[in-house]
């Protein structure tokens, strides 16, 4: 566990990915491949490690054994950083003590009810979230793509004495209805927080990471638990704190940030990645390769049947690839054409096949997507 008096970082990763259609079917949403390099969950974990956070508490539910095994193998290998698995953590530590990287044969029986939302996940694992005298709780999500150093956010929160500090970004007002809208007064205090407002009155949105005073958060969770609530941080906890007059501040963040909530946003984000070329400013350029790490990959302007696309070094291409992102292990058959698409690891494009505006799954299934060039959902640079 983290040192007494420090920050407890928690990672909310309970989603099934139902809104992503075939891309999310039978797959944990946090492990959805992204950018030809990694998975969605890797961004928040990499941000935490790069910010000097030594441990992140995983709050999961759907197929949690699969997720924990995966993260244990990939993220708990080196000293100085690890993912903590709450009530299952002792089993993983014991297995690793016998053989580094080993997985436990069995896990303790789950004796608590299924969590029904992000806030419910916090209160059901309260002993792991708040134990050890934590002073702050840093809340992260597993389906956001960005690179950020949390140290400044935490430092500003501590200096202000606030009960909560929320990260926010400024976007075009026409897209605010897709997110949590926020407003602040002249002193930087939160005055309004509305989840997915029908008629936005601000161009500022919650960037889905924040830091709470641990004691205050625990108090509000206990107060809400058992009431007729939605079990959600954004719909219940933050509005309750705001209504009670708690000191809530904002921390503006800049740069590339993606909320990958639907397959349309997923597809649109990859089109942005392909269009950006070799721009190091995009977060995926600096991410560790958690998908087939031994395979190099890079952006190709125009060569060997590839135009303006991010492709792996092991690509077998007998067709034409344009404005797309391809993962390692992909094969494109003779005369085939791939345009404005994402092709997942190991997928095979048949000879003569014409793929346009789609996500091609590992088994070759083509999930067509509404023209993302015309639908801007959640992409902000």
PLY file of the C-alpha trace (Angstrom):
ply
format ascii 1.0
element vertex 381
property float x
property float y
property float z
element edge 380
property int vertex1
property int vertex2
end_header
0.00 0.00 0.00
1.03 3.62 -0.49
2.79 5.44 2.27
0.74 6.96 5.06
-0.44 10.49 4.36
0.14 10.18 0.61
-2.15 10.14 -2.40
-4.18 7.04 -3.16
-4.57 6.78 -6.95
-7.60 4.74 -8.03
-8.32 3.58 -11.55
-11.95 2.98 -12.48
-11.98 0.14 -15.00
-15.29 -1.68 -14.73
-16.70 -1.04 -18.21
-17.89 -3.73 -20.61
-17.70 -1.62 -23.77
-21.27 -2.35 -24.85
-21.56 0.96 -26.71
-18.67 -0.06 -28.96
-20.63 -2.80 -30.72
-18.60 -5.73 -32.12
-15.34 -3.99 -31.13
-16.36 -4.32 -27.48
-18.15 -7.67 -27.68
-16.40 -10.32 -25.60
-13.61 -7.87 -24.83
-12.84 -5.81 -21.76
-13.12 -2.16 -22.76
-9.90 -1.17 -20.90
-8.01 -3.69 -23.06
-9.29 -2.39 -26.41
-6.19 -1.88 -28.62
-5.32 1.72 -29.40
-3.06 3.60 -31.78
-1.25 0.58 -33.18
0.74 0.35 -29.96
-1.09 -0.20 -26.67
-4.48 -0.53 -24.95
-6.80 2.15 -23.56
-5.99 1.42 -19.91
-2.25 1.85 -20.47
-2.54 5.65 -20.78
-3.70 6.29 -17.21
-1.22 3.76 -15.82
1.66 5.29 -17.77
0.62 8.79 -16.68
0.57 7.69 -13.04
3.98 6.04 -13.22
5.51 9.02 -15.04
4.01 11.33 -12.38
5.85 9.55 -9.59
2.80 7.68 -8.31
4.12 4.39 -6.98
0.87 2.44 -6.88
-2.57 2.53 -8.50
-5.56 0.74 -6.99
-7.58 -1.03 -9.68
-11.36 -0.85 -9.25
-12.79 -3.39 -11.69
-15.71 -5.76 -11.95
-16.42 -7.16 -15.41
-14.13 -10.16 -16.12
-11.83 -8.80 -13.43
-9.64 -11.92 -13.26
-8.68 -11.49 -16.93
-7.93 -7.79 -16.42
-5.90 -8.32 -13.24
-3.85 -11.12 -14.80
-3.06 -8.93 -17.79
-2.04 -5.90 -15.73
-0.02 -8.00 -13.29
2.02 -9.49 -16.14
2.64 -6.15 -17.87
2.76 -3.52 -15.12
3.96 -5.30 -11.97
7.30 -6.44 -13.34
9.53 -3.55 -12.28
10.29 -2.01 -8.89
8.89 1.42 -8.14
5.40 0.98 -9.61
2.61 -1.56 -9.38
-1.09 -2.05 -9.80
-2.82 -2.98 -6.53
-5.74 -5.41 -6.80
-7.58 -4.61 -3.58
-8.97 -7.73 -1.87
-7.12 -9.93 -4.39
-3.73 -8.30 -4.02
-2.31 -10.67 -1.40
-2.89 -13.60 -3.76
-0.96 -11.89 -6.57
1.88 -10.89 -4.25
2.17 -14.42 -2.88
2.36 -15.92 -6.38
5.00 -13.40 -7.44
7.05 -14.12 -4.29
7.34 -17.76 -5.38
8.11 -16.96 -9.01
8.37 -13.39 -10.42
5.50 -12.73 -12.80
3.57 -15.81 -11.68
-0.23 -15.67 -11.42
-2.23 -17.08 -8.49
-3.96 -20.41 -8.97
-7.03 -19.22 -7.08
-8.44 -15.92 -5.85
-10.47 -15.20 -2.70
-14.20 -15.63 -3.19
-16.04 -12.40 -4.00
-18.28 -11.70 -1.01
-19.44 -8.17 -1.78
-22.29 -7.15 -4.14
-21.67 -6.04 -7.71
-20.78 -2.35 -8.00
-23.40 -0.31 -9.82
-21.32 2.73 -10.73
-18.10 4.63 -10.23
-18.98 5.91 -6.76
-20.25 2.49 -5.71
-16.86 1.05 -6.65
-15.18 3.47 -4.24
-17.43 2.77 -1.27
-17.37 -1.05 -1.72
-13.55 -0.98 -1.65
-13.36 1.74 1.01
-10.83 -0.15 3.11
-8.37 -0.14 0.22
-9.22 3.37 -0.98
-9.08 5.18 2.36
-7.05 2.89 4.61
-3.59 3.91 5.75
-4.40 7.54 6.49
-4.64 8.79 2.90
-4.97 12.54 2.59
-6.00 12.70 -1.08
-7.63 10.36 -3.59
-6.68 10.78 -7.24
-9.46 9.38 -9.44
-8.59 8.15 -12.95
-10.50 6.37 -15.71
-9.43 3.55 -18.02
-10.87 4.78 -21.32
-9.25 8.19 -21.81
-6.32 8.85 -24.12
-3.95 11.59 -22.99
-0.52 12.23 -21.50
-0.42 14.29 -18.32
1.73 14.78 -15.23
-0.57 14.70 -12.22
1.96 16.29 -9.87
0.92 19.86 -10.61
-2.76 19.03 -10.11
-2.00 17.42 -6.74
0.27 20.29 -5.65
-2.34 22.93 -6.53
-5.02 20.95 -4.73
-2.96 20.74 -1.56
-2.00 24.41 -1.65
-5.61 25.55 -2.07
-7.04 23.49 0.77
-9.95 22.51 -1.51
-12.22 19.54 -0.93
-11.94 18.65 -4.61
-9.97 19.83 -7.63
-11.31 18.84 -11.06
-9.33 18.84 -14.29
-11.09 20.59 -17.16
-10.62 21.60 -20.77
-12.07 24.28 -23.04
-13.75 22.96 -26.20
-16.20 24.12 -28.87
-19.55 24.62 -27.17
-21.41 22.48 -29.73
-19.66 19.38 -28.32
-20.13 20.12 -24.61
-23.36 18.08 -24.48
-21.25 14.94 -24.79
-19.39 15.58 -21.52
-19.72 16.95 -18.01
-20.03 20.74 -18.26
-18.35 22.94 -15.63
-18.36 26.65 -14.79
-16.17 28.62 -12.37
-16.35 32.01 -10.71
-13.66 34.69 -10.92
-11.76 33.10 -8.05
-11.58 29.70 -9.77
-14.22 27.99 -7.63
-16.67 25.59 -9.24
-20.17 27.06 -9.53
-21.87 24.59 -11.88
-21.43 20.93 -12.83
-23.90 19.29 -15.23
-23.39 15.85 -16.75
-24.20 15.86 -20.50
-26.29 19.06 -20.50
-29.03 19.38 -23.13
-28.31 23.10 -23.55
-24.73 23.93 -22.52
-24.05 27.37 -21.06
-20.26 26.94 -20.85
-17.46 25.78 -23.15
-15.61 24.06 -20.30
-15.83 20.30 -19.67
-14.67 17.91 -16.96
-11.61 16.00 -18.22
-12.57 12.97 -16.08
-9.67 13.02 -13.63
-9.65 14.80 -10.31
-8.25 14.76 -6.78
-10.43 14.66 -3.66
-9.69 15.34 -0.03
-9.95 11.74 1.19
-11.92 12.48 4.34
-14.46 14.61 2.49
-14.94 12.04 -0.27
-15.44 9.24 2.24
-18.00 11.28 4.13
-20.10 12.00 1.03
-19.95 8.40 -0.15
-21.23 7.20 3.22
-23.94 9.85 3.16
-25.14 8.85 -0.32
-24.86 5.10 0.15
-28.26 3.54 0.69
-30.17 6.49 -0.75
-31.92 6.69 -4.12
-28.79 7.64 -6.02
-27.18 6.75 -9.34
-23.95 5.46 -7.74
-21.90 7.83 -9.87
-19.16 10.34 -9.11
-20.25 12.85 -11.74
-24.01 12.51 -11.24
-24.08 12.18 -7.45
-20.91 12.92 -5.50
-19.71 16.11 -7.17
-23.22 17.67 -7.40
-23.81 16.85 -3.71
-20.54 18.49 -2.72
-21.32 21.53 -4.86
-24.83 21.87 -3.40
-23.37 21.72 0.11
-21.00 24.59 -0.61
-17.76 22.60 -0.50
-14.62 24.31 -1.80
-14.16 22.87 -5.31
-11.56 24.24 -7.68
-10.63 23.74 -11.32
-7.30 22.84 -12.90
-7.13 23.56 -16.63
-5.34 21.01 -18.78
-4.13 21.49 -22.32
-3.14 19.29 -25.22
-4.55 16.19 -26.82
-7.30 14.40 -24.87
-9.75 11.75 -26.04
-12.78 10.21 -24.36
-13.20 6.83 -26.07
-16.82 6.09 -25.24
-18.15 4.74 -28.55
-16.80 3.07 -31.68
-17.38 6.36 -33.53
-15.07 8.19 -31.14
-12.58 5.35 -31.36
-12.57 5.51 -35.16
-12.44 9.31 -35.23
-9.49 9.36 -32.84
-7.54 7.05 -35.12
-8.29 9.21 -38.16
-6.84 12.12 -36.20
-3.79 10.02 -35.39
-3.26 9.07 -39.05
-3.73 12.69 -40.17
-1.26 14.02 -37.62
1.69 12.26 -39.22
4.91 12.01 -37.19
3.77 14.59 -34.63
5.32 13.72 -31.27
2.66 15.82 -29.51
0.12 13.02 -29.79
0.22 10.86 -26.63
0.50 7.50 -28.37
3.93 8.45 -29.73
5.40 8.29 -26.23
3.57 5.22 -24.94
5.22 1.90 -24.13
4.38 -0.84 -26.62
2.18 -3.27 -24.76
0.95 -4.96 -27.96
3.71 -7.03 -29.61
6.48 -4.83 -28.19
9.20 -6.29 -30.39
7.65 -4.93 -33.58
8.64 -1.44 -34.72
5.98 0.83 -36.17
5.84 4.28 -37.68
4.01 6.76 -39.85
4.50 6.41 -43.62
3.79 9.37 -45.91
3.82 7.55 -49.27
5.75 4.35 -49.94
5.16 0.69 -50.85
1.40 0.98 -51.17
0.98 2.96 -47.95
-0.23 6.57 -47.87
-0.41 8.75 -44.73
-0.84 5.82 -42.34
0.58 4.44 -39.11
1.77 0.91 -39.86
3.91 -1.84 -38.23
7.25 -3.05 -39.56
5.86 -6.58 -39.97
3.02 -5.47 -42.26
2.55 -7.76 -45.24
0.97 -5.50 -47.85
0.06 -6.56 -51.36
-2.66 -3.93 -51.69
-3.04 -0.27 -50.77
-3.42 1.37 -47.35
-4.53 5.01 -47.06
-5.11 7.28 -44.03
-5.38 4.34 -41.64
-3.87 2.82 -38.49
-2.74 -0.81 -38.65
-1.57 -2.95 -35.74
1.23 -5.55 -35.85
0.59 -8.84 -37.61
-1.77 -7.42 -40.25
-1.79 -8.85 -43.78
-3.33 -6.99 -46.73
-4.06 -9.24 -49.71
-3.35 -8.57 -53.37
-5.48 -5.81 -54.82
-7.15 -5.04 -51.49
-7.69 -1.47 -50.37
-7.91 -0.09 -46.84
-9.02 3.52 -46.40
-9.80 5.59 -43.30
-9.85 2.47 -41.13
-8.36 0.78 -38.07
-7.10 -2.80 -38.49
-6.51 -4.71 -35.24
-3.60 -7.08 -34.47
-3.27 -10.09 -36.76
-6.27 -9.27 -38.96
-6.18 -10.46 -42.57
-7.64 -8.37 -45.38
-8.65 -10.71 -48.17
-7.38 -10.22 -51.74
-9.51 -7.66 -53.57
-11.37 -6.62 -50.42
-12.32 -2.92 -50.21
-12.42 -1.54 -46.65
-13.51 2.06 -46.07
-14.37 3.84 -42.78
-14.33 0.74 -40.63
-12.72 -1.10 -37.75
-11.44 -4.53 -38.80
-11.35 -6.92 -35.84
-8.71 -9.58 -35.23
-10.92 -12.26 -36.81
-11.42 -10.19 -39.96
-14.93 -8.97 -39.09
-15.53 -5.54 -40.62
-17.35 -3.11 -38.31
-18.40 -0.19 -40.47
-18.50 3.22 -38.83
-20.43 6.36 -39.68
-18.19 8.84 -41.50
-16.10 10.17 -38.62
-14.87 13.07 -40.70
-18.37 14.48 -40.43
-19.09 13.44 -36.84
-16.84 15.08 -34.27
-17.36 13.18 -31.00
-14.92 13.78 -28.21
-11.72 14.52 -30.14
-9.87 17.53 -28.80
-6.40 18.75 -29.63
0 1
1 2
2 3
3 4
4 5
5 6
6 7
7 8
8 9
9 10
10 11
11 12
12 13
13 14
14 15
15 16
16 17
17 18
18 19
19 20
20 21
21 22
22 23
23 24
24 25
25 26
26 27
27 28
28 29
29 30
30 31
31 32
32 33
33 34
34 35
35 36
36 37
37 38
38 39
39 40
40 41
41 42
42 43
43 44
44 45
45 46
46 47
47 48
48 49
49 50
50 51
51 52
52 53
53 54
54 55
55 56
56 57
57 58
58 59
59 60
60 61
61 62
62 63
63 64
64 65
65 66
66 67
67 68
68 69
69 70
70 71
71 72
72 73
73 74
74 75
75 76
76 77
77 78
78 79
79 80
80 81
81 82
82 83
83 84
84 85
85 86
86 87
87 88
88 89
89 90
90 91
91 92
92 93
93 94
94 95
95 96
96 97
97 98
98 99
99 100
100 101
101 102
102 103
103 104
104 105
105 106
106 107
107 108
108 109
109 110
110 111
111 112
112 113
113 114
114 115
115 116
116 117
117 118
118 119
119 120
120 121
121 122
122 123
123 124
124 125
125 126
126 127
127 128
128 129
129 130
130 131
131 132
132 133
133 134
134 135
135 136
136 137
137 138
138 139
139 140
140 141
141 142
142 143
143 144
144 145
145 146
146 147
147 148
148 149
149 150
150 151
151 152
152 153
153 154
154 155
155 156
156 157
157 158
158 159
159 160
160 161
161 162
162 163
163 164
164 165
165 166
166 167
167 168
168 169
169 170
170 171
171 172
172 173
173 174
174 175
175 176
176 177
177 178
178 179
179 180
180 181
181 182
182 183
183 184
184 185
185 186
186 187
187 188
188 189
189 190
190 191
191 192
192 193
193 194
194 195
195 196
196 197
197 198
198 199
199 200
200 201
201 202
202 203
203 204
204 205
205 206
206 207
207 208
208 209
209 210
210 211
211 212
212 213
213 214
214 215
215 216
216 217
217 218
218 219
219 220
220 221
221 222
222 223
223 224
224 225
225 226
226 227
227 228
228 229
229 230
230 231
231 232
232 233
233 234
234 235
235 236
236 237
237 238
238 239
239 240
240 241
241 242
242 243
243 244
244 245
245 246
246 247
247 248
248 249
249 250
250 251
251 252
252 253
253 254
254 255
255 256
256 257
257 258
258 259
259 260
260 261
261 262
262 263
263 264
264 265
265 266
266 267
267 268
268 269
269 270
270 271
271 272
272 273
273 274
274 275
275 276
276 277
277 278
278 279
279 280
280 281
281 282
282 283
283 284
284 285
285 286
286 287
287 288
288 289
289 290
290 291
291 292
292 293
293 294
294 295
295 296
296 297
297 298
298 299
299 300
300 301
301 302
302 303
303 304
304 305
305 306
306 307
307 308
308 309
309 310
310 311
311 312
312 313
313 314
314 315
315 316
316 317
317 318
318 319
319 320
320 321
321 322
322 323
323 324
324 325
325 326
326 327
327 328
328 329
329 330
330 331
331 332
332 333
333 334
334 335
335 336
336 337
337 338
338 339
339 340
340 341
341 342
342 343
343 344
344 345
345 346
346 347
347 348
348 349
349 350
350 351
351 352
352 353
353 354
354 355
355 356
356 357
357 358
358 359
359 360
360 361
361 362
362 363
363 364
364 365
365 366
366 367
367 368
368 369
369 370
370 371
371 372
372 373
373 374
374 375
375 376
376 377
377 378
378 379
379 380
